[in-house]
Amino acid sequence: MTVLVGYLPTPAGEAAFTAGLQEARRRSEPLVVVNTARSGAPVSTEVAPDDAVGQMTQRAAADDVALDLRQTSHDGDAGDEVLRVAREVDASVIVIGLRRRSPVGKLLMGSSAQRILLEADRPVLAVKP
């Protein structure tokens, strides 16, 4: 089994990584971090910069947790990619960060977090920064 974190380089993503790292340590399981950007985007703010990747790697090593960071591109919704990887690695739990959004923002933009919460076939831990 594995702890899976859906990660974006935001305060909510950092909270998800911290909670996922704690879960992985507590469960004695490896940690898979999915950091995915929309396919075809020439530049994406969704991809973690090198310094953030280095910090995550150092924190996982300090906690003696095996880290698999997957920076892939996706088509469609990022939530679908998180759910796909959760099935692939047989994740014991999915950890996601939540941010406050207005009802209109959710209607117009959708919500990857909402999709994960509703469609996951395994436990989901949702955290706020």
Secondary structure, 3 states (H helix, E strand, C coil): CEEEEECCCCHHHHHHHHHHHHHHHHHCCCEEEECCEECCCCCCCCCCCHHHHHHHHHHHHHCCCCEEEECCEECCCHHHHHHHHHHHHCEEEEEEECCCCCHHHHHHHCCHHHHHHHHCCCCEEEECC
